[in-house]
Amino acid sequence: MFRAALGYLSGAMHLSNEFLLQCAKRYGTPIYVYNGDLILQRYRELFEFIPWPKLRVLYAMKANYNPAILTLLGEQGAGIDAVSPAEIVLALKCGYQENQILFTANNLTAREMHVAHALGVLFNIDTLSTIDRFGRIFPGSDLCLRFNPNVVAGDNAKVQTAGEASKFGILLSELSTVKNLVKTHDLRIVGLHIHTGSGIKNPRKSLKAMQNLLEIATPENFPDLQFIDFGGGLAVPYHPEEERIDYASFGKNIAALFGTFCENYGRELGLYLEPGKYIVAESGYLLMEVTSLKNNQERRFANTDSGFPHLIRPVLYDAYHHIVNLSNPHGSLRTYDICGNICESGDCFASGRSMPKIREEDILAVQNAGAYCYSMGGLYNLRAMPAEILTLNGKERMVRRSSSEEELVESILAECL
Ligand SMILES: Cc1ncc(COP(=O)(O)O)c(C=O)c1O
């Protein structure tokens, strides 16, 4: 064990270059490193920003399902937004209680419905025919309903999960059909839910989506409500020059809106949020080594020992991830394509990026790699996923190891018939 030297950058706690370099040296690359103290800070500050006594934060574990992170947040009293039966099982194994987990399933099969129901969690359903099926199989159950708030927001089209072009949610105009289904199957609607999109940079859009949901959340339509869940979508800066959203004032606006709503509803309800990115994105770094440099015509390539199966967001979403040359942070600036080791030309973490001079064997850190990076990973080209390190209170520990080539092949053969 060695101590994690914590530095400050852009007002947020970041792990220092020296510490990250020590991690790369000690554990090898590619490797993920997460700053547990920052995860805790992001979780806790939500309670300062949103002054509502019945605020609950359900961590969207799809963002990063490492059990050590789940346990860390569980110890703080977080709940879980789960989207598959296996996510529920993992959350339960990490110490969460059934009543701390909300199951928001897309395209739910009958089998998954039975599995999740046996696990004892509350369902959040967003499709009329699925409500009907659920009601026929489990009449008289409690249920949460996901509506489409008819607002388009999110940092790219692939993660905008509301509005006319989205496959998610029950349309607000389908309210009367929903009420009929609820009555037919004697369901008790205890919660209403929206998730408008990921990385929403305009808080006014989030507030509008909340207002749209609250308009239908009347005691006449839904007399048994215990909570309203406004989903995830809280954005964090990915570019060093991007400004942080003022969540303190956004939080006050949410609480004021919700306070007025609860007065009209006649009861103080729970206000739930389901952030993933906000809690873990900034905590993570993917460290990789530059294996070769190459000049092709005009372009200068810095090729690394990682690739898009380890961190797919730039390839999938054209997402910007800031990359730091830990080994030569003050070198003279040059322009690089920083590429992976996968057999596809598109396998690039950054193109035309101005960076301090890169040399072979330099260690690069891809920042904001805590959310939707490891969890979206895969084994394309059969290179194992990197190990994961978590730092907490100035100490680091490996919380998931990588696999050797032999182990990787053995696990494939074991599944193949
Ligand atoms: C239903 C639901 N809730 C919460 C989230 C978390 O979103 P974010 O990580 O942007 O906060 C997602 C992300 O896809 C989601 O689908």
The ligand as an ORCA input file, in Angstrom:
! r2SCAN-3c Opt
* xyz 0 1
  C     -33.495      4.761    -16.082
  C     -32.184      5.417    -15.899
  N     -31.920      6.056    -14.740
  C     -30.731      6.654    -14.518
  C     -29.732      6.642    -15.481
  C     -28.427      7.312    -15.145
  O     -28.136      8.357    -15.998
  P     -26.853      9.274    -15.720
  O     -25.699      8.376    -15.602
  O     -26.788     10.167    -16.895
  O     -27.126     10.009    -14.466
  C     -29.964      6.012    -16.696
  C     -28.915      6.008    -17.733
  O     -29.018      5.481    -18.788
  C     -31.217      5.380    -16.925
  O     -31.473      4.751    -18.062
*
